[in-house]
Amino acid sequence: MIDRAGASDVLNPSVIRFRGAYLNLYSAYDGRAWRTALATSTDGIVWTKRGIVLSLSGWEGSYIAANGSAVATSDRVFYWYEAGDPLRIALATSPDGIEWTKDPHPVIETGPRGSFDERAVSDPYVIRAGDRFYLFYTGLDRARRQRIGVARSEDGRRWEKLRSNPVLEIGAAGAFDERALGEPAVWSSGGWWWMLYTGSDRAEHRKIGLAKSADGVDWERDPGFPPITGGEPWDSAVVCDPTVEVLSDSVRVWFGGGDVPSPDQNLHGQIGMGILKSRPLSDAPVESVH
């Protein structure tokens, strides 16, 4: 677990393997702003913090340059993150996870008037499928509804939003995701695309649900999957921000958690890890969360 020592909250892990090690680009809140920090590990369990690696600059404003998603290539790391007011999605690249070069402008802007993402685009999660990148994200509309959309790109910089957006709607009254959903984590396995996502209820308690898709575009919730809740005092009110590693017989999930039902910060956020079994995945319980 990555604790919040030195920060008010640590959340939004993005874990990748790069040059034989695990890198975790996570979000750290110091009471004024969110920035991106780095931790490294040999096994994905025991982590060493390396400090802040991405701070605010230029058009990004003074609140956030974090909540991102990393993808490793053979020689560098791509990291898409949210910044600005309104929130938009930016891109930075690095040869080592420590020194970063930012693109000068956002790579995904808010949508047109009346669209599901006209007020904000945030919480990117990027995967590579075939010769394209797919970026799943949270869109905010004028009614303050948060739903999930997807964009695709050949180079990671020029993105096309799908016309089918949003691809996942808010849940029914009384559901764990009746107020909002977002923070997707996506992978493919067994001929399906899978998505873990964060849902919140009207009291701002957050849990993680599962959806599946045959093509990455048309999504449906998995009705046999019980939402993931916190099993310890530190994540008793909030479980959120999943990121995944697909293994031969399971999926490792790193996630954020907190003991205060807050929608953004000051929830005593920390980062934990769990194992998602795959027997089959659509019936998968969480084996352990710590």
N, C-alpha and C positions, 0 to 999 in steps of 0.2 A: 504494500500500500504506500502511496505517496501522501504524506500528511501535509498540513497547511503551515508548518513552522516557517515563520518569516512572511506570511501572507494571510489575508483575511479568508480567502478561499483559493483552492486549487481544484479545477474541474476540466472538462473537455479534453481528455487525453486523445492523442492521435499516435498510435504505435505502429512502427514499421521496422523491418530488418534492413540494415544497410552496412555493407562491408563487414559482415560477421557479427554485428552487434545489434541490439535493439535500441532504437531511438524513440523517445516519448516527447513529442511536442505538445505541451499542455498549457492551459490558461491559468494565469496567476493574477489575483486581484489584491491590490495593496491598500484598499480603502478609498482610492480615487479613480484608478484606471485598471483595465485589463490589458495584460501584455502576454506574449508567448515566451514560455520558459522551456528548457531542455533538461531531460533526465536520460541517463544511459544505463544499460543493463546487459549482462551476458545471457540471462535466462528469461527475462520478462517478468521476473518476480521481485528480485532485489534490485533497487534502483539507486543511482547516484545522481543527485541534482547538479546541474552544470550552470544554473543561473538563467537570467533573462537573455534571450537571443534576438527578440524582435520587439521593438518599441514603436511608439506612435510618431508619425512624421507627415508633413505636407497635408494633403486632402483628408487624411485619416482622422483629424480632429484630436480630441483629448480624452476619449473614453475607452476605445477598444481597438486593439490590433491582435486578435486572438480567435478562439473558437474555430480552429482550422482543421484541415485534412491534409496529410502528407502522402506522397507517392514516391517511391525510390526507383530510379533508373540505374543503369550501370555506373554512371559517373556523377550523379547529382540527385538532390532531393528537391521535389516540387512541393510547395506548401500553399494551399489556398486558404484564405482566412477572411473574417468579416471585419469591416472598419467603416468609419464615416458616419455622417448623419444627413440623410437616412443611411441605414446600413446597406452596404454593397459588398461584393466579394472581390478580394484582391489576390495577387499572386506574388510569391517570393521564391527564389531558387538559391540553392547552396551546394557547394562541393563537399561539405563536411557536417552540416547540421548546426554549425556555430556561426560562420560568416555568411550573411545573406545579402542578396541583391533583389530589391523590390522592383516590380514593374511600376512605371510612373502613374498609371491610371487604373481604376477598377477594371476587372475583366468581365464582370457581370453586373449590370445596372438593374435598378428597379424597373418593374413593368409599366406599361401605359395605364392611363386612367381607366379604372374599372376592372383591372386585372387582379388576380389573386395575390400578386406580389408587388402592388403599386407603392406600398409604404416601406417595404424592406425586403432584402434578400440576405439570408444569413445561414449559419450552421452548415457549411458545405461538407460533403463527404464524397470523395472522388475515387473511382475504380477504373481500371483499364480493362476493356473487353474488346478483343479483336484489335483493330487498328484505331479504336476511338477511346477517348476518355468520356466517362459518364459522371456528371456531378449532380448529386441529389442535395436538395437544400430546403430550408424553411422559407416560405413566403408569407408576408403579412399584408392584409388588405385594409381598406379604409374602415371596415367594421372591427378591426383589430383581431381578426381571425388568423390563426397560424395553421397553415397546411403545407404539405410536402409537394415539391415539384422536381423536375429533372431537366438538365440541359446536356448537350453532347458536343464534343469538340475533337478535332484531329490533332491539335497542337497544344491544348491546355490553355490557350489564350483567347481564341475566337470561339465563342460559344453560341449554340443555337438552342433556345428553349423549346421544349416539345409543346405542340398545340394541345395535347391532351391534359396539360397541367390544370389544376393540381392532380397528382396521381393518387393521393390518399386524403380522404376527407376526415373531418372531426367526427368523433364517435357519438353514439346516441345518448340521450339524457340518462344520467346515472352510470354511464360507463367510465372507466378509469381515464379515458381520453376525451371526455365530454367538453372540456373547455378549449384545449389546444393540443396540437401534436407537432413534432418536429425532430431535429437532431437525429437524422437517419444514419444507419450504418448498414452497408449493402455488400453482399457477396453472392457468388454462384456456387451451387453444389447439387448433385443428384438431378441435373436437368432443370433446376429451378433457380430463379433469383430469389434471394431472401433479404428481408429488411428488419432489423431491430430499430425501433423508434421510441422516442419519449412521448408519453401522454400525460396530461395534467388534468386534474378535476377542478371543481369550482373552489376548493379550499387550497389550491396550489400544491397539493401532494402530487408527486410525480412517480410514475412507474414506467417500465419498458415493455412494449408489446412486440409482436411479430407479425409481419405480412409476407406474402409470397407472390411471385409473378412468373409467368411463362416466358415473358419477353423483356422485362425490365420497364415496361410502359404501363400495362394494365395490372393493378395491384389489388389484392384482397387480403383482409385480415385472416389469420389462421385461428379459427374458432376453438381449436383444441389446445391452444397455448395459454396457460395462465400467466398474466402479466408478472414480470419480475419485480419483486419488492425487496426492500432492505431487510436483512436478517440480524443486524447489529445496531446498537444505539447510535453509532455515528452516521448511518444511512437510513434511519428510521422514518424520515419524512420525505426524502427525495432519492430516487435512483434515476440517473439520466446520462446523456452524452456517451453512448456506447461507441467503441471502436473494436474491430475484430481481427483475429488471425485464424485462418482456416488450417486445421491440422488434419491428419489422415483419418481420425476417428471422432473428432470433436471440433468445437470452435472456442477459442479463448476470447473472452470479452473483458476489456478494461472499461471502466465506467466511473462516472462521478457520483457522489452521494453527499447527503447532508442531513442534519437533524432539525432544520427549520424549514417550513414550507414556503420558501421564497421563490419567485419566478426568475431571479437574475443573480443576486449576490447576497452576502451576509447570511448564508445558510450553513456556515462552518464546513464548507466543501472540502472533501478529500477524494482521493482516487483509489479504487479497489479493483479486484480482478475476480472473474468467475469462469466456470467451464460450462459450455452448452453442449450437451450430448447430441448425438445424431443417430438415433435408432427408432424410427426415422426422425429427421429434424422437425417435421411438422408436429410431432408429439413430444418434443424435447423439453424436459424439465431442466432447471438449473441445478447442477450437481453440487456446486459449492460457491459461495460468495464470501470473500474475506477482504 
